[in-house]
């Protein structure tokens, strides 16, 4: 992958990072630029993944669902099949705020950084997997806009699971978290967020993780390999 020293803002060339900083006149904008640069260095690139050349093309896979519905497990299984740059909102939150407060300003900082990173990685030609709840239409809208701007395919996967299954999973996770699990979500948070979940409109996949997801997993892996060919056909 392009090294941190060559990280750039989308669409502005290799010098855009410095140019963007010079243009940033508002403290929040300055902070946003610093956050993205820090995260680009802190996040470990997926093994062997760089701007894809000939063997694939940029693709955004967005996972959507309540805590405990199987998003992160699916992400782990998918990256065993195809290399992706994985961006998890829980990990990014812990990097930006090691003792998170889960307040509106922190949410804005975290998800704003996620969206900027997604756009940067896609512009560099990378496959990106975004693991976050993405429960509402406003939370998903920026992702659609990014893909429209860059003419990049988007695959959205909505996850569900029976409530009792989720309750057991969250209770187990509280006792024995999986390695690399950055989530603080528990049953209480699940119940609070469930009231805000909005239906997904437009093309998407739906997975009930209690019943398995092998067919969707295979389809997303196929899309990851076919993204470049699809883009070439569209251009032709």
Secondary structure as the mmCIF struct_conf table of DSSP 4:
data_model
#
loop_
_struct_conf.conf_type_id
_struct_conf.id
_struct_conf.beg_label_comp_id
_struct_conf.beg_label_asym_id
_struct_conf.beg_label_seq_id
_struct_conf.end_label_comp_id
_struct_conf.end_label_asym_id
_struct_conf.end_label_seq_id
HELX_RH_3T_P HELX_RH_3T_P1 UNK A 4 UNK A 6
TURN_TY1_P TURN_TY1_P1 UNK A 10 UNK A 11
BEND BEND1 UNK A 12 UNK A 12
TURN_TY1_P TURN_TY1_P2 UNK A 14 UNK A 15
HELX_RH_AL_P HELX_RH_AL_P1 UNK A 16 UNK A 23
BEND BEND2 UNK A 26 UNK A 26
HELX_RH_AL_P HELX_RH_AL_P2 UNK A 27 UNK A 42
BEND BEND3 UNK A 43 UNK A 43
HELX_LH_PP_P HELX_LH_PP_P1 UNK A 44 UNK A 46
TURN_TY1_P TURN_TY1_P3 UNK A 47 UNK A 48
BEND BEND4 UNK A 51 UNK A 51
BEND BEND5 UNK A 54 UNK A 55
STRN STRN1 UNK A 59 UNK A 64
TURN_TY1_P TURN_TY1_P4 UNK A 67 UNK A 68
BEND BEND6 UNK A 69 UNK A 70
HELX_RH_AL_P HELX_RH_AL_P3 UNK A 71 UNK A 81
BEND BEND7 UNK A 82 UNK A 82
STRN STRN2 UNK A 85 UNK A 88
HELX_RH_AL_P HELX_RH_AL_P4 UNK A 89 UNK A 96
TURN_TY1_P TURN_TY1_P5 UNK A 98 UNK A 99
HELX_RH_AL_P HELX_RH_AL_P5 UNK A 104 UNK A 123
TURN_TY1_P TURN_TY1_P6 UNK A 124 UNK A 125
STRN STRN3 UNK A 127 UNK A 131
BEND BEND8 UNK A 132 UNK A 132
BEND BEND9 UNK A 136 UNK A 136
HELX_RH_AL_P HELX_RH_AL_P6 UNK A 137 UNK A 150
TURN_TY1_P TURN_TY1_P7 UNK A 151 UNK A 151
STRN STRN4 UNK A 153 UNK A 160
HELX_RH_AL_P HELX_RH_AL_P7 UNK A 163 UNK A 175
BEND BEND10 UNK A 176 UNK A 176
HELX_LH_PP_P HELX_LH_PP_P2 UNK A 177 UNK A 178
TURN_TY1_P TURN_TY1_P8 UNK A 179 UNK A 180
HELX_RH_AL_P HELX_RH_AL_P8 UNK A 187 UNK A 194
TURN_TY1_P TURN_TY1_P9 UNK A 195 UNK A 196
HELX_LH_PP_P HELX_LH_PP_P3 UNK A 199 UNK A 201
BEND BEND11 UNK A 202 UNK A 203
STRN STRN5 UNK A 205 UNK A 208
HELX_RH_3T_P HELX_RH_3T_P2 UNK A 209 UNK A 211
HELX_RH_AL_P HELX_RH_AL_P9 UNK A 214 UNK A 235
#
